[in-house]
């Protein structure tokens, strides 16, 4: 009788623990996808975007990409494997770099359940024509102006092709939470600092 009572108490405790765990997981599943939008809204109210006058004073010690209109400033990862993409902004290795001209290509995820911090381009669709994008690369600052925004199929690899002009191509999957298309942002080099 006391053994059954102890077992009953233990089972009730395990049941409550499992219920709390299930509720917690469901809350995460519901909140995680919208959390970047909440933090973006708060950031847009509390943080002043960097201005063009401040570009020259940017940190030049590491390679990073800045999209002032999104309050985005993230490191650029290089490497041959796509595992770099899971860290954040990845420079596509077969493409140019800002110092060499041609077409420099950076890619990033819009959403990852297992690491929302690596989903650096969640807000990329908010970029508008004529917005500035800044690439800090090997100690120099390259300022680009957005000239084209489009969606293409994932098989459209021409967006990574070399070009005769100095440009930046940034892309991510779209629509959000799918990989059916790619959102392509193209920007022309305006100046180097």
C-alpha positions as CSV (number, residue, x, y, z in Angstrom):
1,X,0.0,0.0,0.0
2,X,2.8,2.5,0.9
3,X,4.8,1.3,-2.2
4,X,1.8,2.0,-4.4
5,X,1.4,5.4,-2.7
6,X,5.0,6.3,-3.3
7,X,4.8,5.1,-6.9
8,X,1.6,7.1,-7.4
9,X,3.3,10.2,-6.0
10,X,6.4,9.7,-8.3
11,X,4.1,9.2,-11.3
12,X,2.2,12.4,-10.6
13,X,5.5,14.3,-10.2
14,X,6.9,12.9,-13.5
15,X,3.5,13.7,-15.2
16,X,3.7,17.3,-14.0
17,X,7.3,17.6,-15.2
18,X,6.4,16.2,-18.6
19,X,3.5,18.6,-18.8
20,X,5.7,21.6,-18.0
21,X,8.3,20.4,-20.6
22,X,5.6,20.0,-23.3
23,X,4.2,23.5,-22.5
24,X,7.7,25.0,-22.6
25,X,8.5,23.4,-26.0
26,X,5.2,24.6,-27.4
27,X,5.8,28.1,-26.2
28,X,9.3,28.1,-27.8
29,X,7.8,26.8,-31.1
30,X,5.2,29.5,-31.1
31,X,7.4,32.4,-30.0
32,X,10.7,31.7,-31.7
33,X,9.6,32.4,-35.3
34,X,8.3,35.9,-34.3
35,X,11.0,36.8,-31.8
36,X,13.3,38.4,-34.5
37,X,10.4,40.7,-35.5
38,X,9.9,41.7,-31.9
39,X,13.6,42.4,-31.3
40,X,13.7,44.3,-34.7
41,X,10.9,46.6,-33.7
42,X,12.4,47.3,-30.3
43,X,15.8,47.9,-31.9
44,X,14.4,50.3,-34.4
45,X,13.0,52.3,-31.5
46,X,15.9,52.2,-29.2
47,X,18.9,52.1,-31.6
48,X,19.9,54.8,-34.0
49,X,21.0,53.4,-37.4
50,X,24.6,54.3,-38.5
51,X,24.7,57.2,-40.9
52,X,26.9,57.7,-43.9
53,X,29.0,60.2,-42.0
54,X,29.9,57.5,-39.5
55,X,31.1,54.9,-42.2
56,X,34.7,56.1,-42.1
57,X,34.9,55.4,-38.4
58,X,33.8,51.8,-38.6
59,X,35.9,49.0,-37.0
60,X,38.3,47.8,-39.7
61,X,39.9,45.0,-37.7
62,X,37.5,42.2,-38.9
63,X,35.5,41.5,-42.0
64,X,31.8,42.4,-41.4
65,X,28.7,43.4,-43.3
66,X,26.6,46.4,-42.3
67,X,23.1,47.2,-43.5
68,X,22.2,50.4,-41.8
69,X,18.5,50.4,-42.6
70,X,18.2,47.1,-40.8
71,X,20.6,47.9,-37.9
72,X,22.5,44.9,-39.0
73,X,26.3,44.5,-38.3
74,X,27.5,40.9,-38.5
75,X,30.8,39.2,-39.1
76,X,31.5,37.6,-42.5
77,X,32.6,34.0,-42.4
78,X,34.9,32.6,-45.1
79,X,35.5,28.9,-45.8
80,X,35.0,26.3,-48.5
81,X,32.1,24.5,-46.8
82,X,28.5,25.5,-46.4
83,X,28.8,24.9,-42.6
84,X,30.0,28.5,-42.5
85,X,26.5,29.5,-43.6
86,X,25.2,28.1,-40.3
87,X,27.4,30.6,-38.4
88,X,26.0,33.7,-40.1
89,X,26.9,35.6,-43.2
90,X,29.0,33.5,-45.5
91,X,31.2,34.7,-48.4
92,X,30.7,32.4,-51.3
93,X,34.2,31.1,-52.0
94,X,34.0,30.9,-55.8
95,X,33.0,34.6,-56.0
96,X,35.0,37.8,-56.0
97,X,35.9,39.8,-52.9
98,X,35.3,43.6,-52.5
99,X,39.0,44.4,-53.1
100,X,39.1,42.6,-56.4
101,X,36.0,44.2,-57.9
102,X,33.5,42.0,-59.9
103,X,30.7,40.3,-58.1
104,X,31.1,39.7,-54.4
105,X,28.4,37.3,-53.0
106,X,27.3,37.0,-49.4
107,X,24.6,34.6,-48.3
108,X,22.8,34.0,-45.0
109,X,19.8,32.2,-43.5
110,X,16.5,33.9,-42.8
111,X,15.5,31.4,-40.2
112,X,16.9,28.5,-38.2
113,X,15.0,26.9,-35.3
114,X,18.2,25.4,-33.9
115,X,20.1,28.7,-33.9
116,X,18.1,31.8,-34.4
117,X,21.2,34.0,-34.0
118,X,22.7,32.6,-37.2
119,X,19.6,33.6,-39.1
120,X,21.1,37.0,-40.0
121,X,18.9,37.9,-43.0
122,X,15.5,37.5,-41.3
123,X,14.7,41.1,-42.2
124,X,16.4,41.3,-45.6
125,X,13.1,41.8,-47.4
126,X,12.9,45.2,-45.7
127,X,15.9,46.5,-47.7
128,X,14.8,49.1,-50.3
129,X,16.2,50.4,-53.5
130,X,19.0,53.0,-52.9
131,X,19.7,51.7,-49.4
132,X,23.4,51.5,-48.4
133,X,25.2,48.3,-47.7
134,X,28.7,48.4,-46.2
135,X,31.3,45.7,-46.4
136,X,34.4,46.0,-44.3
137,X,36.9,43.7,-45.9
138,X,40.7,43.4,-45.2
139,X,40.8,46.8,-43.4
140,X,39.0,48.8,-46.1
141,X,35.4,50.0,-46.2
142,X,33.3,49.4,-49.3
143,X,30.1,51.4,-49.6
144,X,27.5,50.0,-51.9
145,X,24.1,51.3,-53.0
146,X,21.2,48.9,-53.7
147,X,20.3,48.9,-57.3
148,X,18.1,45.8,-57.8
149,X,15.9,43.6,-55.6
150,X,14.3,40.4,-57.1
151,X,13.3,36.8,-56.4
152,X,14.7,33.9,-58.4
153,X,14.5,30.1,-58.3
154,X,17.2,28.3,-56.3
155,X,18.6,26.9,-59.5
156,X,19.3,30.4,-60.9
157,X,23.1,30.4,-60.2
158,X,23.8,33.3,-62.6
159,X,23.4,35.7,-59.7
160,X,26.9,34.5,-58.6
161,X,28.5,35.0,-62.0
162,X,31.5,37.4,-62.3
163,X,30.7,40.9,-63.6
164,X,32.7,43.6,-65.2
165,X,31.6,46.1,-62.6
166,X,32.2,46.1,-58.8
167,X,29.0,44.9,-57.2
168,X,27.7,43.2,-54.1
169,X,25.1,40.4,-54.2
170,X,23.4,39.4,-51.0
171,X,20.8,36.7,-50.9
172,X,18.7,34.4,-48.7
173,X,15.8,32.0,-49.0
174,X,12.3,33.3,-49.4
175,X,9.5,33.3,-48.4
176,X,10.2,33.0,-44.7
177,X,10.5,29.4,-43.4
178,X,10.9,28.0,-46.9
179,X,13.6,27.6,-49.5
180,X,11.3,27.8,-52.6
181,X,12.9,31.0,-53.9
182,X,15.9,33.2,-53.3
183,X,15.7,36.9,-52.5
184,X,18.5,38.7,-54.3
185,X,19.8,42.1,-53.4
186,X,22.3,43.6,-55.8
187,X,24.2,46.8,-54.9
188,X,26.8,48.8,-56.9
189,X,30.0,50.1,-55.4
190,X,29.8,53.8,-54.6
191,X,33.1,54.4,-52.9
192,X,35.9,52.9,-50.9
193,X,37.1,54.4,-47.6
